[in-house]
């Protein structure tokens, strides 16, 4: 069995994220895929297997229910194409499956593509409504993401002295980063005061602490390192992948031991990825991170779950501007979900594309200097599912 670090990304592509009413689901698939194939310097018919990440085919455009919805717009037939759905970790899981197929020798060139159209629907057909109707018949009732993460925010404030300004500073930081990203849904910087003054969603989280509903797609092409053609490829290597489903629908709501200060799934996924990548001190060994800031508080929680600081010290990283571009460990220099938006099936792959651009030195004005190793993090469901991917510029 070849080592995990023998797998490389040779092609990347990402559409603009936003309210893309002028583009269909198929249009987004083609846009991201053709960018990645061109970047890889290959032909579409060289792809031996593909994975399509769409988390919510039941709403909006009713696309992404099977691999056919990737095959048809690309005329990519007579190969295995698998649809992946794992809440917000769907895109990262598609990459994990592509890596495993390459390691197993199932194919020589693999594609992982994530896409979601969340704007082409009536306001009444929200994700909240879908989860109530199709989720757990009892535990899903009354559940909202904002309401759940607001509980975590209040616990962090009570237990660790986190201030409302600390939470809002995450959003201000990420909107500043997003102002430099021409693919982001929102490209406007804002102040901490503006975040706090925006309409309340679930106390203490406001509209500007919450990521927007968005359309978009992203794609990566992967091969084994032995198949890299250095004359045309600019590879980025997969150093470690961790995926964990650590809880069910009943946690944290019915677990008396849960403290609403951490996510076990993130800690478990990170431990796996770190072990594979040989990471023992992430804040010293990782140059940049894209984390799942669906709400501002989630980024703050994730600092501790990823081991960037000790328990209760996340507020010190944001107060010291350590996670801003130019800081010790820049986080979400793309603008994160708060600026880029969150087309759920695409987000995990979009993050990997972002890190790959920095490791290649192609991130423009938001380039993290001398970036050699980066990481992505996704968390989904009620904090039940998490993925962590470590990437490097060399093998």
Secondary structure as GFF3:
##gff-version 3
##sequence-region A 1 395
A	DSSP	three_ten_helix	4	6	.	.	.	ID=ss1
A	DSSP	beta_strand	7	14	.	.	.	ID=ss2
A	DSSP	alpha_helix	25	40	.	.	.	ID=ss3
A	DSSP	three_ten_helix	44	46	.	.	.	ID=ss4
A	DSSP	beta_strand	49	53	.	.	.	ID=ss5
A	DSSP	alpha_helix	68	74	.	.	.	ID=ss6
A	DSSP	beta_strand	80	84	.	.	.	ID=ss7
A	DSSP	three_ten_helix	87	89	.	.	.	ID=ss8
A	DSSP	alpha_helix	90	104	.	.	.	ID=ss9
A	DSSP	beta_strand	109	117	.	.	.	ID=ss10
A	DSSP	alpha_helix	127	134	.	.	.	ID=ss11
A	DSSP	alpha_helix	145	160	.	.	.	ID=ss12
A	DSSP	alpha_helix	164	178	.	.	.	ID=ss13
A	DSSP	alpha_helix	192	197	.	.	.	ID=ss14
A	DSSP	beta_strand	200	202	.	.	.	ID=ss15
A	DSSP	beta_strand	205	206	.	.	.	ID=ss16
A	DSSP	three_ten_helix	207	209	.	.	.	ID=ss17
A	DSSP	beta_strand	215	224	.	.	.	ID=ss18
A	DSSP	three_ten_helix	225	227	.	.	.	ID=ss19
A	DSSP	beta_strand	236	245	.	.	.	ID=ss20
A	DSSP	alpha_helix	264	277	.	.	.	ID=ss21
A	DSSP	alpha_helix	282	285	.	.	.	ID=ss22
A	DSSP	beta_strand	288	290	.	.	.	ID=ss23
A	DSSP	alpha_helix	296	305	.	.	.	ID=ss24
A	DSSP	alpha_helix	314	319	.	.	.	ID=ss25
A	DSSP	beta_strand	330	331	.	.	.	ID=ss26
A	DSSP	alpha_helix	336	340	.	.	.	ID=ss27
A	DSSP	alpha_helix	344	360	.	.	.	ID=ss28
A	DSSP	three_ten_helix	364	366	.	.	.	ID=ss29
A	DSSP	beta_strand	373	380	.	.	.	ID=ss30
A	DSSP	beta_strand	385	392	.	.	.	ID=ss31
###
